[in-house]
Amino acid sequence: MLVILTALITLLFLPQALAPNFASICATRFFQGALGSCEGPVIAGVVADLFPKRTRGMPMAVFVAAVFWGNATGPSVSAWVVRRSSLFLSISVPTSPSSRLSLARTSS
């Protein structure tokens, strides 16, 4: 189930990229968020099943901290990466050989 949810969430990026208007983006983001909200309890259950009761506290604490810290720091870290175009290019070039041609350098 977790793999299917992740695949659906990933596939919903395509309609967002091809959306003709803002309403389409909002609709696909809504469905993506609804699917993403199902993953949290499933992953928490997987973490709980992987560890015995005596040692379950620390893995659950790390999982919860990762969820909150990811949501809290994600926008700031993304903005920092985008503002430094050389760092942005060094991250994106290895993943996409054509990105160097498609990205214009905006900083002086």
Beta strands, then each sheet from edge to edge (+ up, - down):
end
